Amino acid sequence: MNDLALFLSTLFLLAWLAAPAALLTLAGFSAWTRNPLKLNHCWRLAEKLLVFSMGTTLLISAVLLFDLQSGSSNSSLAVPGRWFGLFPTGVAAWMAVMVGFVGWVILRFSERYLRGDPGRERFLPWFLLTIACVLILVMTNNLLVLAGAWVGVSISLHNLLTLYPERPQARMAAVQKFIVSRAGDALVVAGVVLLYIHHGTFYLPDMIQAQSAAPSSSLPLTLASVALALAAILKCAQIPFHGWLLRVMEAPTPVSALLHAGVINLGGFLWLRLFPVFEGFTAGHLILLTIGGLTAVIAVLTMMTQYSVKHALAWSTCAQMGFMLFEIGMGAYTLALLHLLAHSLYKAHSFLASGRTVKASAVGIFAQQRSSSGLLWALLTGGIAALILLQAPGLVESNLVFGALLVLAVSSAVIAVPAGATIASKTRIALLALLLVPAYGVLHALVGPAVPVHTNFDTPLVAYAIALALMITLVTVSGLILHGGRNRFTSNLWRHFSKGLYLELMLDRITHRLASEALNAPGMLKRIPHHPFTMEKRS
């Protein structure tokens, strides 16, 4: 590496690190000052810092692309990255850009949404602290710092969830999440310690290099995979630990957008960052595959039976996180990264535009969908997508499970076409749905180079069996719910799935009891059964 390249790399990394450092400083100042004029300046400066963060990440991405095109085995960012405790990789760059962009959008929305609100002054410092901790978690090369940033995200988010401390429902839900988060924090710390026992270092690049040079496995490494898988399940609100996600909707819209579009994705990012330190398919992968897949199936079916926008969005997040962890368990790391990025953008928009969604849903322009019509269009479009994948299996890495997922995505985009739509409109929607197939191929080629090589990953037959069983269950039960008529059996299915099969009740009772004791209000509130957003005073 010549002196000019080293100088530029050092300069770019310093600028990259300056963004979270400045956000932390601004968070402290905005919490300290009580001057309204200075607070308004803090909001504007925060927006500029997030734009600066995106710009510096793009510079880092340009250097990474240059190194990739030049065929250099060692990145020019590696040496200065070690000086500053940074690990600039493709995954980190994609994630940092997404964090900066989503944070910038939510901040701009919040500035108007919270104008005149008494919680506005408390929102900004905790929001900036959350974003800064996420950026540090994404950038660092030290697992101790990563674990510390993970804990920092949980604590700062807790203060956002209790933005209105006078609301007992919000306090109760936040404390329930706090209990689950502390268990997740303990699992992350345990996983980091176990990785240190196996690799003898806390530096992630050294772990990856050692595992790449001489793949190895041990009991501590296996236990680390289990601990980190359970931490991801807790962070991503997977069944049966999903109850807290259904309770925290009491928080204001910007906080919900930050949680569902950003923080909840960290379980997936943790594995996208750390999977190279493991040897192939581990016990942790099996846990992610099974729990994530089961959660995705149940959450999708539950979401289909919801009438409330809040309920549907919460279950949608639960399902999408399940699919992402399922993909990681199957070794589809590129697909999981694409899923993470797309979900963040989609869910941020869904929450910030939820008011318009409620208003539009009340219009009732179209007639009720005829089951046979929607099903016919879905089968036809899905069949065409399957034929395309048979001719170009490389689009889904020649994997039957991934191909089936893409076909399901195409079919589900068409099945809800309203009966009032014309044939021309239905055809256009079907063609747009079919464009998902080549679009996925293009996005896979774009994001793929950012994901570390994982050619040694061999998915066992038991994983394929579990995956196919889950997908068959999803298709069969969803077909019964949507197109099975209204007989006794399907009515029972609808009723039980509308309550999420009651799978959150046991853990919810435990966390509710602990939260009541923590708030010193054991008799203050009780939750009305199966109405997670409704609380009432005990008589």
C-alpha positions as CSV (number, residue, x, y, z in Angstrom):
1,M,0.0,0.0,0.0
2,N,1.5,3.4,-1.0
3,D,1.5,6.4,1.2
4,L,-1.3,8.2,-0.7
5,A,-3.7,5.2,-0.4
6,L,-2.9,4.9,3.3
7,F,-3.5,8.6,3.8
8,L,-6.9,8.6,2.0
9,S,-8.0,5.4,3.7
10,T,-7.1,6.9,7.1
11,L,-8.9,10.1,6.3
12,F,-12.1,8.3,5.1
13,L,-12.2,6.1,8.2
14,L,-11.7,9.0,10.5
15,A,-14.7,10.7,8.8
16,W,-16.7,7.5,9.1
17,L,-16.0,7.3,12.8
18,A,-16.7,11.0,13.3
19,A,-20.4,10.6,12.5
20,P,-21.4,8.4,15.5
21,A,-19.0,10.4,17.8
22,A,-20.7,13.6,16.8
23,L,-24.1,12.1,17.2
24,L,-23.2,11.0,20.8
25,T,-21.9,14.5,21.5
26,L,-25.0,16.1,20.1
27,A,-27.2,13.7,22.1
28,G,-25.5,14.8,25.3
29,F,-25.8,18.5,24.5
30,S,-29.5,18.3,23.5
31,A,-30.2,16.5,26.8
32,W,-28.4,19.2,28.8
33,T,-29.6,22.4,27.2
34,R,-33.0,23.9,27.9
35,N,-32.8,26.7,25.4
36,P,-35.5,26.2,22.8
37,L,-33.5,28.0,20.1
38,K,-30.5,25.7,20.7
39,L,-32.7,22.6,20.7
40,N,-34.1,23.6,17.3
41,H,-30.5,24.0,16.0
42,C,-29.8,20.5,17.4
43,W,-32.6,19.0,15.3
44,R,-31.2,20.6,12.1
45,L,-27.6,19.6,13.0
46,A,-28.7,16.0,13.6
47,E,-30.2,15.8,10.1
48,K,-26.9,17.1,8.6
49,L,-24.9,14.6,10.6
50,L,-27.0,11.7,9.4
51,V,-26.5,12.9,5.8
52,F,-22.7,13.2,6.6
53,S,-22.8,9.6,7.8
54,M,-24.3,8.4,4.6
55,G,-21.8,10.4,2.6
56,T,-18.8,9.0,4.4
57,T,-20.2,5.4,4.1
58,L,-20.4,5.9,0.4
59,L,-16.8,6.9,0.3
60,I,-15.9,3.7,2.2
61,S,-18.0,1.8,-0.2
62,A,-16.1,3.3,-3.1
63,V,-12.8,2.2,-1.6
64,L,-14.1,-1.3,-1.1
65,L,-15.3,-1.5,-4.7
66,F,-11.9,-0.2,-5.9
67,D,-10.2,-2.9,-3.9
68,L,-12.6,-5.5,-5.3
69,Q,-12.0,-4.5,-8.9
70,S,-8.3,-4.4,-8.5
71,G,-8.3,-8.0,-7.2
72,S,-6.3,-7.1,-4.1
73,S,-6.4,-9.8,-1.4
74,N,-6.0,-7.2,1.4
75,S,-8.2,-4.1,1.6
76,S,-6.5,-0.8,1.8
77,L,-8.8,0.0,4.7
78,A,-7.6,-3.0,6.9
79,V,-4.6,-1.4,8.5
80,P,-6.1,2.0,9.4
81,G,-9.3,0.2,10.4
82,R,-7.4,-1.7,13.0
83,W,-5.9,1.6,14.3
84,F,-9.4,3.0,14.9
85,G,-11.2,-0.2,15.9
86,L,-13.2,-0.3,12.7
87,F,-14.1,-3.2,10.5
88,P,-15.2,-1.7,7.1
89,T,-16.8,-4.5,5.0
90,G,-19.5,-4.7,2.4
91,V,-22.1,-5.8,5.0
92,A,-21.1,-2.9,7.3
93,A,-21.3,-0.4,4.5
94,W,-24.8,-1.5,3.4
95,M,-26.0,-1.5,6.9
96,A,-24.5,1.9,7.8
97,V,-26.1,3.5,4.7
98,M,-29.5,2.0,5.7
99,V,-29.2,3.2,9.3
100,G,-28.2,6.7,8.2
101,F,-31.0,6.9,5.7
102,V,-33.8,5.5,7.8
103,G,-32.6,7.6,10.8
104,W,-32.7,10.7,8.6
105,V,-36.2,10.0,7.3
106,I,-37.6,9.3,10.8
107,L,-35.9,12.4,12.2
108,R,-37.4,14.7,9.6
109,F,-40.8,13.1,10.2
110,S,-40.4,13.5,14.0
111,E,-39.5,17.1,13.8
112,R,-42.9,17.9,12.4
113,Y,-44.8,15.1,14.2
114,L,-43.6,16.1,17.7
115,R,-43.7,19.8,17.2
116,G,-45.5,21.2,20.3
117,D,-45.5,17.8,22.0
118,P,-44.2,17.7,25.6
119,G,-42.1,14.6,24.7
120,R,-40.2,16.4,21.9
121,E,-37.2,17.5,24.1
122,R,-36.8,13.9,25.5
123,F,-37.1,12.3,22.1
124,L,-34.1,13.8,20.4
125,P,-31.2,12.8,22.7
126,W,-32.4,9.2,23.1
127,F,-33.1,8.9,19.4
128,L,-29.6,10.2,18.6
129,L,-28.0,7.8,21.2
130,T,-29.9,4.9,19.7
131,I,-28.7,5.7,16.1
132,A,-25.1,6.3,17.4
133,C,-25.0,2.9,19.2
134,V,-26.3,1.1,16.1
135,L,-23.6,2.7,14.0
136,I,-20.9,1.8,16.5
137,L,-22.3,-1.8,16.5
138,V,-22.1,-1.9,12.7
139,M,-18.6,-0.4,12.4
140,T,-16.6,-2.0,15.3
141,N,-14.0,-4.7,14.9
142,N,-14.0,-5.6,18.6
143,L,-16.7,-8.0,20.0
144,L,-16.6,-6.4,23.4
145,V,-17.5,-3.0,21.9
146,L,-20.2,-4.7,19.8
147,A,-21.7,-6.3,22.9
148,G,-21.6,-2.9,24.7
149,A,-23.2,-1.1,21.7
150,W,-25.9,-3.9,21.7
151,V,-26.7,-3.2,25.3
152,G,-26.6,0.6,24.6
153,V,-29.2,0.2,21.9
154,S,-31.6,-1.7,24.2
155,I,-31.3,0.9,27.0
156,S,-31.7,4.0,24.8
157,L,-34.7,2.4,23.0
158,H,-36.3,1.7,26.4
159,N,-36.2,5.4,27.2
160,L,-37.9,6.1,23.8
161,L,-40.6,3.5,24.6
162,T,-41.3,5.4,27.9
163,L,-41.4,8.8,26.2
164,Y,-44.7,9.4,27.9
165,P,-44.1,8.1,31.5
166,E,-47.6,9.2,32.6
167,R,-49.1,6.4,30.5
168,P,-49.2,3.2,32.6
169,Q,-49.7,1.0,29.5
170,A,-46.6,2.3,27.9
171,R,-44.5,1.9,31.0
172,M,-45.8,-1.7,31.5
173,A,-45.0,-2.7,27.9
174,A,-41.6,-1.1,28.0
175,V,-40.6,-2.9,31.2
176,Q,-41.8,-6.2,29.7
177,K,-39.5,-5.6,26.7
178,F,-36.7,-4.5,29.1
179,I,-36.9,-7.9,30.8
180,V,-36.6,-9.7,27.5
181,S,-33.8,-7.4,26.3
182,R,-31.7,-8.1,29.4
183,A,-31.9,-11.8,28.7
184,G,-30.8,-11.1,25.1
185,D,-28.0,-8.9,26.3
186,A,-26.8,-11.7,28.6
187,L,-26.8,-14.2,25.7
188,V,-24.8,-11.8,23.5
189,V,-22.2,-11.4,26.2
190,A,-22.1,-15.1,26.8
191,G,-21.6,-15.7,23.0
192,V,-18.8,-13.2,22.8
193,V,-17.0,-14.8,25.8
194,L,-17.4,-18.3,24.2
195,L,-16.0,-17.0,20.9
196,Y,-13.0,-15.6,22.8
197,I,-12.5,-19.0,24.5
198,H,-12.3,-20.7,21.1
199,H,-10.4,-18.1,19.1
200,G,-8.3,-16.4,21.9
201,T,-9.1,-12.9,20.7
202,F,-12.0,-10.4,20.7
203,Y,-11.0,-8.9,17.3
204,L,-13.4,-10.1,14.6
205,P,-11.0,-9.8,11.7
206,D,-8.5,-12.1,13.5
207,M,-11.3,-14.6,14.2
208,I,-12.4,-14.6,10.5
209,Q,-8.8,-15.0,9.3
210,A,-8.1,-17.9,11.6
211,Q,-11.3,-19.7,10.7
212,S,-10.7,-19.2,7.0
213,A,-7.1,-20.4,7.2
214,A,-7.9,-23.5,9.3
215,P,-11.6,-24.2,9.8
216,S,-12.2,-25.6,13.3
217,S,-15.0,-26.5,15.7
218,S,-15.3,-27.0,19.4
219,L,-17.8,-27.1,22.2
220,P,-17.4,-23.4,23.1
221,L,-17.9,-22.5,19.4
222,T,-21.1,-24.6,19.3
223,L,-22.4,-23.1,22.5
224,A,-21.6,-19.6,21.1
225,S,-23.7,-20.4,18.1
226,V,-26.6,-21.4,20.3
227,A,-26.3,-18.3,22.6
228,L,-26.1,-15.9,19.6
229,A,-29.0,-17.7,17.9
230,L,-31.2,-17.3,21.0
231,A,-30.1,-13.6,21.3
232,A,-31.2,-13.0,17.7
233,I,-34.5,-14.7,18.4
234,L,-35.2,-12.5,21.4
235,K,-34.1,-9.3,19.6
236,C,-36.2,-10.2,16.5
237,A,-39.3,-11.0,18.6
238,Q,-39.7,-14.6,17.6
239,I,-42.2,-17.0,19.0
240,P,-42.7,-17.5,22.0
241,F,-40.8,-14.3,22.9
242,H,-42.9,-12.0,20.6
243,G,-45.4,-10.7,23.1
244,W,-43.5,-7.5,23.9
245,L,-43.6,-6.5,20.2
246,L,-47.4,-6.5,20.4
247,R,-47.4,-4.4,23.5
248,V,-45.1,-1.5,22.7
249,M,-47.4,0.1,20.1
250,E,-48.3,2.6,22.8
251,A,-45.1,4.5,21.8
252,P,-45.4,7.4,19.3
253,T,-45.2,6.6,15.6
254,P,-41.5,7.7,15.1
255,V,-40.5,5.3,17.9
256,S,-42.4,2.4,16.4
257,A,-40.9,3.2,13.0
258,L,-37.4,3.2,14.6
259,L,-38.0,-0.1,16.3
260,H,-39.7,-2.0,13.5
261,A,-37.5,-0.6,10.7
262,G,-34.2,-0.6,12.4
263,V,-33.5,-2.0,15.9
264,I,-35.4,-5.2,15.5
265,N,-33.2,-6.1,12.5
266,L,-30.0,-6.3,14.7
267,G,-30.5,-10.0,15.4
268,G,-30.1,-10.7,11.7
269,F,-27.2,-8.3,11.3
270,L,-25.4,-10.0,14.3
271,W,-25.4,-13.3,12.3
272,L,-24.5,-11.7,9.0
273,R,-21.5,-10.1,10.8
274,L,-20.4,-13.2,12.7
275,F,-21.2,-16.2,10.6
276,P,-17.7,-16.4,9.1
277,V,-16.3,-17.3,12.6
278,F,-18.3,-20.5,12.6
279,E,-17.6,-23.7,10.7
280,G,-20.5,-24.4,8.3
281,F,-23.9,-25.4,9.6
282,T,-24.1,-25.2,13.4
283,A,-26.6,-25.8,16.2
284,G,-27.3,-22.1,16.1
285,H,-28.3,-22.4,12.4
286,L,-30.7,-25.2,13.2
287,I,-32.3,-23.0,15.9
288,L,-32.7,-20.0,13.6
289,L,-34.1,-22.2,10.8
290,T,-36.6,-23.9,13.0
291,I,-37.8,-21.1,15.3
292,G,-37.6,-18.5,12.5
293,G,-39.4,-20.6,10.0
294,L,-42.1,-21.6,12.5
295,T,-42.5,-17.9,13.5
296,A,-42.8,-16.8,9.9
297,V,-45.6,-19.3,9.2
298,I,-47.6,-18.6,12.3
299,A,-47.1,-14.8,12.0
300,V,-48.2,-14.7,8.4
301,L,-51.3,-16.7,9.1
302,T,-52.1,-14.5,12.1
303,M,-51.5,-11.3,10.1
304,M,-54.0,-12.5,7.5
305,T,-56.7,-12.6,10.2
306,Q,-56.1,-9.1,11.7
307,Y,-58.4,-6.1,11.2
308,S,-56.3,-3.6,13.1
309,V,-53.5,-1.8,11.3
310,K,-51.3,-1.9,14.4
311,H,-51.9,-5.6,14.9
312,A,-51.2,-6.3,11.2
313,L,-48.0,-4.3,11.2
314,A,-46.7,-5.9,14.4
315,W,-47.3,-9.4,13.1
316,S,-45.9,-8.4,9.7
317,T,-42.6,-7.5,11.4
318,C,-42.6,-10.7,13.4
319,A,-43.1,-12.7,10.2
320,Q,-40.5,-10.8,8.2
321,M,-37.9,-11.3,10.9
322,G,-38.8,-15.0,11.0
323,F,-38.2,-15.3,7.3
324,M,-34.8,-13.5,7.6
325,L,-33.6,-15.8,10.4
326,F,-34.9,-18.8,8.4
327,E,-32.8,-17.7,5.4
328,I,-29.7,-17.3,7.6
329,G,-30.3,-20.8,9.0
330,M,-30.4,-22.1,5.5
331,G,-27.1,-20.3,4.6
332,A,-28.8,-17.8,2.3
333,Y,-26.8,-14.9,3.7
334,T,-27.2,-12.7,0.6
335,L,-30.9,-13.2,0.5
336,A,-31.1,-12.4,4.2
337,L,-29.1,-9.1,3.7
338,L,-31.5,-8.2,0.9
339,H,-34.4,-9.0,3.1
340,L,-33.0,-6.9,6.0
341,L,-32.5,-3.9,3.8
342,A,-35.8,-4.1,2.0
343,H,-37.8,-4.7,5.2
344,S,-36.2,-1.7,6.9
345,L,-37.3,0.6,4.1
346,Y,-40.7,-0.9,3.7
347,K,-41.5,-0.9,7.4
348,A,-40.3,2.7,7.9
349,H,-42.7,3.8,5.2
350,S,-45.5,1.6,6.5
351,F,-45.4,3.1,10.0
352,L,-44.8,6.7,8.9
353,A,-47.7,6.4,6.4
354,S,-49.9,4.4,8.7
355,G,-52.3,7.3,9.1
356,R,-52.9,7.5,5.3
357,T,-53.3,3.7,5.2
358,V,-56.1,3.8,7.8
359,K,-57.8,6.6,6.0
360,A,-57.6,4.9,2.6
361,S,-58.8,1.6,4.0
362,A,-62.1,3.2,5.1
363,V,-62.9,4.3,1.5
364,G,-64.2,1.0,0.3
365,I,-64.0,1.6,-3.4
366,F,-63.7,-2.0,-4.5
367,A,-66.1,-4.9,-4.1
368,Q,-65.1,-7.9,-2.0
369,Q,-62.6,-10.1,-3.7
370,R,-64.0,-13.4,-5.1
371,S,-61.9,-16.2,-3.9
372,S,-61.8,-18.1,-7.2
373,S,-60.7,-15.0,-9.2
374,G,-57.8,-14.1,-6.8
375,L,-56.7,-17.7,-6.5
376,L,-56.7,-18.2,-10.3
377,W,-54.5,-15.2,-10.9
378,A,-52.1,-16.2,-8.2
379,L,-51.8,-19.8,-9.5
380,L,-51.2,-18.5,-13.1
381,T,-48.7,-15.9,-12.1
382,G,-46.9,-18.3,-9.7
383,G,-46.7,-21.0,-12.4
384,I,-45.1,-18.6,-14.8
385,A,-42.6,-17.5,-12.2
386,A,-41.8,-21.2,-11.5
387,L,-41.2,-21.8,-15.2
388,I,-38.8,-18.9,-15.3
389,L,-36.8,-20.3,-12.4
390,L,-36.7,-23.7,-14.0
391,Q,-35.1,-22.1,-17.0
392,A,-32.7,-19.9,-14.9
393,P,-32.1,-21.7,-11.6
394,G,-29.0,-19.7,-10.9
395,L,-31.3,-16.8,-9.9
396,V,-32.0,-18.7,-6.7
397,E,-28.7,-20.5,-6.4
398,S,-30.3,-23.7,-7.7
399,N,-32.0,-24.1,-4.4
400,L,-35.6,-25.5,-4.3
401,V,-36.5,-23.8,-1.1
402,F,-35.4,-20.3,-2.2
403,G,-37.2,-20.8,-5.5
404,A,-40.4,-21.8,-3.7
405,L,-40.1,-18.6,-1.5
406,L,-39.8,-16.4,-4.6
407,V,-42.8,-18.1,-6.2
408,L,-44.8,-17.6,-3.1
409,A,-43.8,-13.9,-3.0
410,V,-44.9,-13.5,-6.6
411,S,-48.2,-15.3,-6.0
412,S,-49.0,-13.4,-2.8
413,A,-48.5,-10.1,-4.6
414,V,-51.3,-11.0,-7.0
415,I,-53.8,-13.0,-4.9
416,A,-55.2,-9.8,-3.2
417,V,-56.1,-8.0,-6.5
418,P,-59.6,-6.5,-5.8
419,A,-62.5,-7.9,-7.7
420,G,-63.3,-4.4,-8.9
421,A,-60.1,-4.2,-10.9
422,T,-60.3,-4.6,-14.7
423,I,-58.6,-7.4,-16.6
424,A,-56.0,-4.9,-17.9
425,S,-55.3,-3.8,-14.3
426,K,-55.0,-7.4,-13.1
427,T,-52.6,-8.1,-16.0
428,R,-50.4,-5.2,-15.2
429,I,-50.3,-6.2,-11.5
430,A,-49.4,-9.8,-12.6
431,L,-46.6,-8.5,-14.8
432,L,-45.2,-6.3,-12.1
433,A,-45.3,-9.3,-9.7
434,L,-43.3,-11.3,-12.3
435,L,-40.7,-8.6,-12.4
436,L,-39.8,-9.6,-8.9
437,V,-37.9,-12.6,-10.4
438,P,-35.4,-10.7,-12.5
439,A,-35.4,-7.8,-10.0
440,Y,-34.3,-10.3,-7.3
441,G,-31.5,-11.6,-9.7
442,V,-30.2,-8.0,-10.2
443,L,-30.3,-7.2,-6.5
444,H,-28.7,-10.4,-5.6
445,A,-25.8,-9.6,-8.0
446,L,-25.6,-6.1,-6.6
447,V,-25.5,-7.1,-2.9
448,G,-23.8,-10.5,-3.2
449,P,-20.2,-9.2,-3.4
450,A,-20.7,-7.5,0.0
451,V,-21.3,-10.9,1.7
452,P,-18.2,-12.9,2.8
453,V,-17.6,-16.1,0.9
454,H,-19.3,-19.1,2.4
455,T,-18.5,-21.9,0.0
456,N,-17.9,-24.4,2.9
457,F,-21.6,-24.1,4.0
458,D,-23.4,-27.4,3.4
459,T,-27.1,-27.4,4.3
460,P,-28.0,-30.9,5.7
461,L,-31.0,-32.8,4.5
462,V,-32.8,-32.3,7.8
463,A,-32.8,-28.6,7.2
464,Y,-34.4,-29.0,3.8
465,A,-37.0,-31.3,5.3
466,I,-37.9,-28.8,7.9
467,A,-38.0,-25.9,5.4
468,L,-40.2,-27.8,2.9
469,A,-42.6,-28.9,5.7
470,L,-43.0,-25.3,6.9
471,M,-43.7,-24.0,3.4
472,I,-46.2,-26.7,2.7
473,T,-47.9,-25.9,6.0
474,L,-48.0,-22.2,5.1
475,V,-49.5,-22.8,1.7
476,T,-52.1,-25.3,2.9
477,V,-53.3,-23.4,6.0
478,S,-53.3,-20.0,4.3
479,G,-55.4,-21.5,1.4
480,L,-57.9,-22.8,4.0
481,I,-58.1,-19.5,5.7
482,L,-58.5,-17.4,2.6
483,H,-60.4,-19.8,0.3
484,G,-61.8,-22.5,2.4
485,G,-65.2,-21.0,2.9
486,R,-66.9,-20.3,6.2
487,N,-67.5,-23.7,7.7
488,R,-66.9,-24.7,11.3
489,F,-63.3,-25.9,10.7
490,T,-62.1,-22.8,8.9
491,S,-63.9,-20.5,11.3
492,N,-62.0,-22.2,14.2
493,L,-58.8,-21.7,12.3
494,W,-59.5,-18.0,11.8
495,R,-60.4,-17.5,15.4
496,H,-57.4,-19.3,16.9
497,F,-54.9,-17.7,14.5
498,S,-56.4,-14.2,15.1
499,K,-55.1,-14.7,18.6
500,G,-51.7,-15.9,17.5
501,L,-52.5,-19.4,18.7
502,Y,-52.1,-17.9,22.3
503,L,-48.4,-18.7,22.1
504,E,-47.3,-15.5,23.9
505,L,-49.5,-16.0,27.0
506,M,-47.2,-18.0,29.2
507,L,-44.1,-15.7,28.8
508,D,-46.4,-12.7,28.8
509,R,-47.8,-13.6,32.2
510,I,-44.3,-14.0,33.6
511,T,-43.0,-10.7,32.3
512,H,-46.2,-8.9,33.2
513,R,-45.8,-10.1,36.8
514,L,-42.1,-9.1,36.9
515,A,-42.9,-5.7,35.3
516,S,-45.7,-5.1,37.8
517,E,-43.3,-5.8,40.7
518,A,-40.6,-3.5,39.1
519,L,-43.1,-0.7,38.8
520,N,-44.4,-1.4,42.3
521,A,-47.9,-1.7,41.0
522,P,-48.9,-5.3,41.1
523,G,-52.6,-4.5,41.2
524,M,-52.6,-1.4,39.0
525,L,-53.3,-2.9,35.6
526,K,-54.4,-6.1,33.9
527,R,-54.4,-6.9,30.3
528,I,-57.7,-7.8,28.7
529,P,-57.1,-11.4,27.3
530,H,-56.1,-11.4,23.7
531,H,-56.3,-7.7,23.3
532,P,-52.7,-6.7,23.6
533,F,-53.2,-3.0,23.1
534,T,-55.9,-2.7,25.7
535,M,-55.3,-2.4,29.4
536,E,-57.8,-1.7,32.2
537,K,-57.7,-0.8,35.9
538,R,-58.2,-3.7,38.3
539,S,-61.4,-3.4,40.2
